[in-house]
Amino acid sequence: RSILHDVVEVAGLTSFSFGEDDDCRYVMIFKKEFAPSDEELDSYRRGEEWDPQKAEEKRKLKELAQRQEEEAAQQGPVVVSPASDYKDKYSHLIGKGAAKDAAHMLQANKTYGCVPVANKRDTRSIEEAMNEIRAKKRLRQSGEELPPTS
């Protein structure tokens, strides 16, 4: 086969080998001006006989499919709407009024337990609070050193 391909090339022709096994392989020789198309070569490689009418039908179907794809692309993106709204599906979890409708201003409780919240606010600075803690600690330590007088 390789010798045949070399001779054909020197003669100015084109050759193609087809078939599966070494036993079944064969060479087809074409004139350069009548070289087979890619579809024809593919059909020979698959072991089928070339039918120009079937090839023309396949080509027309491909062109039609390509035109349909181009038309679909020109129409723009397709708007997809869900079958149901997730708010309805999960209303038992998120409630009926979600997002801005359900938002409201949070107010601090006026009282926390029995003491009003205003009395629980510490208006001291950090330094003042730390100084008071140190003073209490010094008093406690000095009181522990001296035995209690009773």
Residue frames relative to the residue before (quaternion, step in Angstrom):
aa qw qx qy qz dx dy dz
R 1.0000 0.0000 0.0000 0.0000 0.00 0.00 0.00
S 0.6586 0.5073 -0.3268 0.4495 3.61 0.90 -0.84
I 0.6266 0.5169 -0.3377 0.4754 3.60 1.04 -0.72
L 0.6438 0.5274 -0.3147 0.4565 3.55 0.97 -0.87
H 0.6407 0.5155 -0.3213 0.4695 3.62 0.98 -0.83
D 0.6517 0.5137 -0.3194 0.4576 3.60 0.97 -0.81
V 0.6584 0.5050 -0.3073 0.4659 3.60 0.92 -0.88
V 0.6495 0.5199 -0.3113 0.4592 3.57 0.95 -0.91
E 0.6541 0.5132 -0.3137 0.4586 3.61 0.97 -0.83
V 0.6407 0.5115 -0.3176 0.4764 3.60 1.03 -0.80
A 0.6773 0.4949 -0.2848 0.4639 3.57 1.07 -0.76
G 0.5045 -0.6692 0.4207 0.3473 3.62 1.24 -0.17
L 0.5412 0.5878 -0.4119 0.4381 3.57 1.14 0.60
T 0.3915 -0.6842 0.5525 0.2708 3.56 -1.32 -0.02
S 0.0630 -0.8039 0.5910 0.0232 3.57 -1.02 0.77
F 0.0904 -0.7740 0.6259 0.0313 3.53 -1.19 0.71
S 0.2806 -0.7471 0.5790 0.1668 3.57 -1.06 0.78
F 0.0599 -0.7918 0.6078 0.0032 3.55 -1.00 0.86
G 0.5736 0.5912 -0.4489 0.3463 3.56 -1.27 0.34
E 0.5350 -0.6589 0.4486 0.2799 3.55 -1.28 0.44
D 0.8142 0.2140 -0.0888 0.5323 3.59 0.42 -1.23
D 0.6683 -0.4783 0.3707 0.4326 3.55 -1.29 0.11
D 0.6334 0.5422 -0.3315 0.4416 3.57 1.10 -0.65
C 0.7700 0.3885 -0.1804 0.4730 3.56 0.92 -0.96
R 0.4774 0.6796 -0.4517 0.3259 3.64 1.18 -0.02
Y 0.0061 0.7831 -0.6217 0.0161 3.54 -1.13 0.74
V 0.3482 -0.7270 0.5627 0.1832 3.54 -1.25 0.49
M 0.1348 -0.7573 0.6336 0.0831 3.56 -1.01 0.88
I 0.1921 -0.7847 0.5845 0.0757 3.55 -0.93 0.98
F 0.0691 -0.7933 0.6048 -0.0093 3.55 -0.94 1.03
K 0.4845 -0.5875 0.5399 0.3586 3.54 -1.26 0.41
K 0.6060 -0.5926 0.3805 0.3698 3.57 -1.06 0.72
E 0.6848 0.4837 -0.3002 0.4549 3.61 0.95 -0.77
F 0.7388 0.3374 -0.2146 0.5424 3.62 1.25 -0.34
A 0.1893 0.8089 -0.5334 0.1591 3.59 1.09 0.70
P 0.5172 -0.6618 0.4415 0.3156 3.62 -0.99 0.74
S 0.5168 -0.6225 0.4895 0.3253 3.55 -1.22 0.52
D 0.6850 -0.4775 0.3506 0.4241 3.56 -1.29 0.20
E 0.6434 0.5186 -0.3303 0.4560 3.60 0.98 -0.80
E 0.6420 0.5230 -0.3202 0.4602 3.56 1.02 -0.84
L 0.6505 0.5090 -0.3106 0.4704 3.59 0.96 -0.84
D 0.6402 0.5275 -0.3233 0.4554 3.59 1.00 -0.83
S 0.6632 0.4928 -0.3172 0.4655 3.60 0.93 -0.82
Y 0.6374 0.5065 -0.3344 0.4747 3.61 1.00 -0.72
R 0.6544 0.5150 -0.3159 0.4548 3.60 0.98 -0.79
R 0.6661 0.4777 -0.3000 0.4879 3.58 1.09 -0.62
G 0.5226 -0.6493 0.4056 0.3752 3.57 1.27 -0.16
E 0.5248 0.6227 -0.4147 0.4060 3.60 1.21 0.33
E 0.4771 -0.6300 0.5178 0.3277 3.52 -1.28 0.29
W 0.4765 -0.6909 0.4697 0.2739 3.59 -0.97 0.88
D 0.0180 -0.7793 0.6262 -0.0175 3.55 -0.83 1.06
P 0.3505 -0.7759 0.4799 0.2118 3.62 -0.34 1.17
Q 0.6191 0.5487 -0.3581 0.4329 3.63 1.04 -0.62
K 0.6579 0.4897 -0.3099 0.4810 3.60 0.95 -0.86
A 0.6352 0.5293 -0.3276 0.4572 3.56 1.02 -0.80
E 0.6444 0.5139 -0.3216 0.4661 3.59 1.00 -0.79
E 0.6391 0.5173 -0.3258 0.4667 3.60 1.01 -0.78
K 0.6536 0.5082 -0.3133 0.4653 3.59 0.95 -0.88
R 0.6449 0.5235 -0.3187 0.4566 3.57 1.00 -0.87
K 0.6514 0.5117 -0.3148 0.4635 3.60 0.97 -0.84
L 0.6428 0.5181 -0.3200 0.4648 3.59 1.00 -0.82
K 0.6447 0.5163 -0.3184 0.4652 3.58 1.00 -0.81
E 0.6538 0.5094 -0.3106 0.4653 3.57 0.97 -0.88
L 0.6405 0.5260 -0.3183 0.4602 3.57 1.00 -0.84
A 0.6627 0.4945 -0.3013 0.4748 3.59 0.94 -0.89
Q 0.6465 0.5134 -0.3233 0.4625 3.57 1.01 -0.78
R 0.6393 0.5176 -0.3261 0.4658 3.61 0.98 -0.80
Q 0.6504 0.5143 -0.3196 0.4585 3.57 0.97 -0.85
E 0.6395 0.5153 -0.3258 0.4684 3.59 1.02 -0.77
E 0.6506 0.5103 -0.3175 0.4642 3.59 0.98 -0.84
E 0.6474 0.5134 -0.3180 0.4650 3.59 0.98 -0.83
A 0.6489 0.5072 -0.3150 0.4716 3.56 1.00 -0.83
A 0.6518 0.5082 -0.3169 0.4652 3.59 1.02 -0.75
Q 0.6602 0.5055 -0.3099 0.4610 3.59 1.05 -0.70
Q 0.6118 0.5733 -0.3526 0.4156 3.60 1.08 -0.60
G 0.5091 -0.6508 0.4212 0.3740 3.58 1.17 -0.42
P 0.7076 -0.4578 0.3182 0.4341 3.52 -1.30 0.04
V 0.4296 -0.6855 0.5333 0.2471 3.52 -1.11 0.77
V 0.3472 -0.7308 0.5494 0.2086 3.57 -0.85 0.99
V 0.1619 -0.7913 0.5866 0.0589 3.52 -0.69 1.14
S 0.0854 -0.7882 0.6080 0.0431 3.56 -0.78 0.99
P 0.4701 -0.6907 0.4644 0.2937 3.58 -0.87 0.88
A 0.6157 -0.5700 0.4032 0.3655 3.54 -1.22 0.51
S 0.7972 0.0245 -0.0022 0.6033 3.59 1.06 -0.71
D 0.5151 -0.6330 0.4840 0.3158 3.54 -1.25 0.46
Y 0.4872 -0.6861 0.4521 0.2957 3.58 -0.83 0.96
K 0.5855 0.5845 -0.3790 0.4145 3.61 1.12 -0.58
D 0.6470 0.4978 -0.3187 0.4816 3.57 1.06 -0.74
K 0.6591 0.5297 -0.3091 0.4352 3.57 0.96 -0.88
Y 0.8000 0.2688 -0.1168 0.5235 3.57 0.94 -0.92
S 0.2681 0.7960 -0.5086 0.1893 3.59 1.15 0.47
H 0.6087 0.5498 -0.3658 0.4397 3.60 1.10 -0.53
L 0.6972 0.4408 -0.2763 0.4932 3.62 1.19 -0.41
I 0.7971 0.3106 -0.1540 0.4944 3.58 0.83 -0.97
G 0.5194 -0.6457 0.4179 0.3725 3.59 1.20 -0.15
K 0.6340 -0.5536 0.3869 0.3767 3.53 -1.28 0.24
G 0.7604 0.3028 -0.1815 0.5452 3.57 0.92 -0.85
A 0.0049 0.8207 -0.5702 0.0369 3.58 -0.32 1.20
A 0.8093 0.3004 -0.2353 0.4467 3.52 -1.39 0.29
K 0.8621 -0.0771 0.0493 0.4985 3.61 -0.91 -0.90
D 0.6195 0.5574 -0.3532 0.4252 3.58 1.04 -0.71
A 0.7376 0.4231 -0.2284 0.4742 3.59 0.97 -0.82
A 0.5412 0.6283 -0.4135 0.3760 3.59 1.20 -0.31
H 0.0757 0.7783 -0.6203 0.0616 3.54 -1.03 0.81
M 0.5829 -0.5897 0.4288 0.3586 3.57 -1.22 0.44
L 0.3253 -0.7347 0.5631 0.1930 3.52 -0.93 0.91
Q 0.1681 -0.7739 0.6060 0.0740 3.55 -0.97 0.91
A 0.4403 -0.6716 0.5223 0.2870 3.54 -0.98 0.81
N 0.5592 -0.5957 0.4493 0.3612 3.56 -1.12 0.65
K 0.4921 -0.6540 0.4894 0.3009 3.56 -1.08 0.75
T 0.7916 0.1105 -0.0681 0.5971 3.56 1.05 -0.67
Y 0.1673 -0.7450 0.6368 0.1068 3.51 -1.19 0.64
G 0.7785 -0.0054 -0.0481 0.6257 3.53 -0.14 1.26
C 0.7660 -0.3228 0.2567 0.4931 3.58 -0.89 -0.94
V 0.6718 0.4894 -0.2935 0.4722 3.61 1.22 -0.37
P 0.4841 -0.6582 0.4826 0.3154 3.61 -0.93 0.82
V 0.5890 -0.6055 0.4123 0.3411 3.55 -1.07 0.74
A 0.5980 0.5814 -0.3650 0.4137 3.58 1.01 -0.71
N 0.6680 0.4934 -0.3065 0.4652 3.63 1.05 -0.70
K 0.6693 0.5150 -0.3066 0.4391 3.58 1.15 -0.47
R 0.5536 0.6079 -0.4071 0.3978 3.61 1.18 -0.24
D 0.2548 -0.7516 0.5932 0.1354 3.55 -0.94 0.96
T 0.1709 -0.8241 0.5361 0.0657 3.56 -0.49 1.18
R 0.4692 0.6760 -0.4499 0.3471 3.61 1.24 0.07
S 0.4883 -0.6157 0.5151 0.3422 3.52 -1.27 0.41
I 0.6786 -0.4832 0.3467 0.4310 3.56 -1.25 0.26
E 0.6439 0.5353 -0.3263 0.4386 3.59 0.94 -0.87
E 0.6534 0.5127 -0.3131 0.4607 3.58 0.95 -0.91
A 0.6614 0.5018 -0.3103 0.4631 3.59 0.94 -0.89
M 0.6578 0.5029 -0.3149 0.4640 3.62 0.96 -0.85
N 0.6387 0.5221 -0.3286 0.4599 3.62 0.99 -0.79
E 0.6541 0.5022 -0.3184 0.4675 3.59 0.95 -0.81
I 0.6383 0.5189 -0.3293 0.4635 3.61 1.00 -0.81
R 0.6554 0.5074 -0.3129 0.4638 3.62 0.96 -0.85
A 0.6442 0.5217 -0.3240 0.4559 3.57 0.99 -0.86
K 0.6500 0.5022 -0.3201 0.4720 3.60 0.94 -0.82
K 0.6434 0.5279 -0.3184 0.4539 3.57 1.02 -0.83
R 0.6454 0.5113 -0.3182 0.4699 3.62 1.00 -0.84
L 0.6434 0.5193 -0.3217 0.4613 3.57 0.98 -0.83
R 0.6587 0.5094 -0.3078 0.4604 3.55 0.97 -0.88
Q 0.6774 0.4881 -0.2951 0.4645 3.59 0.92 -0.87
S 0.6674 0.4738 -0.3114 0.4828 3.58 0.94 -0.77
G 0.6460 0.5102 -0.3221 0.4676 3.58 1.10 -0.60
E 0.6404 0.5133 -0.3251 0.4698 3.61 1.10 -0.60
E 0.6322 0.5481 -0.3428 0.4270 3.59 1.04 -0.73
L 0.7110 0.3854 -0.2321 0.5404 3.52 1.01 -0.82
P 0.4336 -0.6830 0.4975 0.3130 3.59 -0.83 0.82
P 0.5402 -0.6353 0.4347 0.3400 3.55 -0.97 0.80
T 0.3154 -0.7402 0.5684 0.1718 3.54 -0.99 0.89
S 0.1518 0.7944 -0.5794 0.1010 3.50 -0.60 1.09
